[in-house]
């Protein structure tokens, strides 16, 4: 798994409190420590920390003395002299012939002194904490008369400069016979703590000499040794950087590799020569000195190839024969992700694995972010200090594998050294170098900055800070998470009215504090409006209980969408009977306008409402596998649905687009991102395999800017088969999720930096592994939603807990947007005996840190459906009880209104019913909606969705601002008007639609609800039915003329004429109702029960 290129980390202990409700109040935090001393701290207290003071004093270094621009540079800290030795080459470099210069930087005096310049012609060098060594060779040639060739011998001289004493020593070695004419016979060399010299030659031989230059032993290496990285004097182990071939997808890759050998008690050498760990690809993305022995026990090895993961190995417990093909699995610190970065079996030898900061490359693909393995031991060798982000050093307890404290530097860390309680940091920003020193002493207490009160639905932060510039590792706990929840980073969320205590503990210093937060009602949480179910007049369809995973094995495209627009209206977009229908409803769910958009290709892919434009995606098959045939068309419209342009995607390795999966879109930085699937051109086995694919369209000119539809693996975002696709962006990265059955078999997640190619994700991995055979289509899982919070991503769907069951439950997978979180967090826990099928989960983003999860449950015995509701924080934790209601879900995703309520629509072979709930009053929704029946029966299967010409039952027709809904082949219902300014209208006896005349036999429910400017209405002679609330709230409706004689008590709906006048504030004449004389008595009796009052005059 490749590691995320992390965003800038803002330490909770240093950053100011954000997202608070008003200014932080003067709350007192109660402290408990190991000394049992109680004292109070004002949470709003703020002081300039030592880290901030130190950052101001960061010393700029002389970049020429550091010497990174030379062919070689390194540095070592001298605690005895309180300074740094910078080592670099000077002058021209010819092949391997170099001249080295050593510059001592005195930290106290801020001075530079050149202390040594080597002879010219140095071929190799080796440096440890005590000295640097320079090797030169002298090759001699003697004519061998017996063989007719030359015999070659090599004399080696090594000069060393001692950092502690400043002395220079030279050592000559026994002459070596070499079998070839090598200009530079030495490949590399090293020196152990016994003064023994390890000299590796380009003939793949290793020679061991004692401190006086006497040859002790020699052996064949098997492959070239490029760099010695450390020597363990307790067991004779030594470690080096070698090379290993990595065969991947049919190609060879030369990899830098961690390898090991051993000097036995008799000075003989054993070299296993097997790959322990890939470090980086040779010639690409190299990192200087990725391996290092930190003391006589611990070895660290950094793999920039494996996502900048570093491992800590107990060399004392490592046997060099322990190299396996099966890597050792270990959990990364501060992550649930389990990785296998190293090929050893002894778990006791593998102490830790952890992420380090990102790498950035230049100058011939060299990592410019620093040198060394990015970590160092503390003075007692019980903790490891690690560069975890470019300006962050983190201390980990080796035994407990837990974070202890963090420190932030002024500039990005280049390398650093630990000297007892002093941390010396060399930093680099662009081409400039800086030095900071820190007193690595633990603070004794900490401060808490948090709000004193919050309103329901608000979020905030309990920000902790210390003197001394350190950020501690804190744990947070709420006394009642259903009032105020708190996550591991101190982020607070208010869910309901009440009071909760937040306990904050800093384990490294054994100090605990508490704060009390009061949550008051918000406008939404105290509103009397808990839920509403409103029937509307609109085009009929059948979306109830449907989702993009309705088939449970294969996915399907979403066909129904709802937008909450900025003007308070709602836009419905739905693919119905071969066309895209767009309808706009006002805030009372009255139809305002309707438009039918032609599908430009046979297959519908999806719809996206962008910031400025709307987009539809269509597709068609490509059974002849033409590379020039258009397979996908992305059409751009303005917000009034005027067509502007299109992007035509041709070939694209596509046999059939959108097959067995879905389509999801997002936009950022002027580009539209489309994540979908297809069956591909036939492979060598003759099959059209299915996989995901991604397209990026530049919105300004509708040109294809990027795409990926090749066959590879997850490192390029490829998933096969992919039965569900989701895509989201936070403006910095593009997140894509897939449900895979083979490569990988699981829920896959990738993140790609905006501007990078989609085939180059910065983070990728399988967040939920699915059991079963590779390629077996049935997974037991669905992937229904991906949402991004302020800090986290959240995935949700349905899944099975193991292979032994087919019972599905609702899961979420939530993790930081900068790190993957593996495993499912189960929201439900049903078993076979419960007879419950969970389905259709919907994740609604209420804010950056608060979410509402909805799903349906079908009782397979009673054949009934129930909708379940629960609030979640952005870590996927439940923050409310799971509540129930009979309010059905459907294909469209719920949206959040301007007032904060959640709305969706449902169709059941008829016009839409809009459902609106208050997310912060779920228990009241459960109580008040308990007996609601949105529909008496399920009629979705009887809906005819076939493509035919002309109008059919359920279609909507608008003529002269009057709405008609076709109810049969001969009749229509009058559905209301699209304008709120109409004062008078006459409902006709008949209406001509197309070439056909229909009788107007009904007035739809809520047809004129709240039309306050309507004064006069004439009801046509063919009207035999008036729906519920038909004229409800028409406060200025003064005259109603009824021409029909077909109305009965059962055909006039409840409250059809209620509130057609205002008593309190508006004085109007009594309403006059004209009716046929023969029906006067009967109609008067009927209408008095439907809202008409006795004060009204009947003529």
URNORNOR-V617694 format. One line per field, one symbol per residue. ss: DSSP state (@ for helix, = for strand, . for the rest). Layout:
BEGIN
ss->???
END
This chain:
BEGIN
ss->...........................======......===.......@@@@@@@..===.@@@@......======....============..==========....=======....=.====...==============....==============.....=====...===.......======.....=====...=====.....======......=====.....============..=============.....===.....=====....=....===....======.....======@@@..........====......=====.......======.....==...==.......===.....=======..======....=======....=======..========..========.......===...===...===.===....===.=====.....===....====...=========@@@.==========..........=====.....==.=...............=====.....=======..=======.....========....=======....======..........========.....========...====......=====..==========.........=========....======.....@@@...==========...===========.=========.........=======...............====...=========.......=========........==.....@@@.==========....==========....==========....=....===....=....==.....=====.===..=====....@@@@@@@...........@@@.............====..=====....=======......===...====..========............====.....==............====.........=...................===..@@@@@@@@@@@@........==.
END
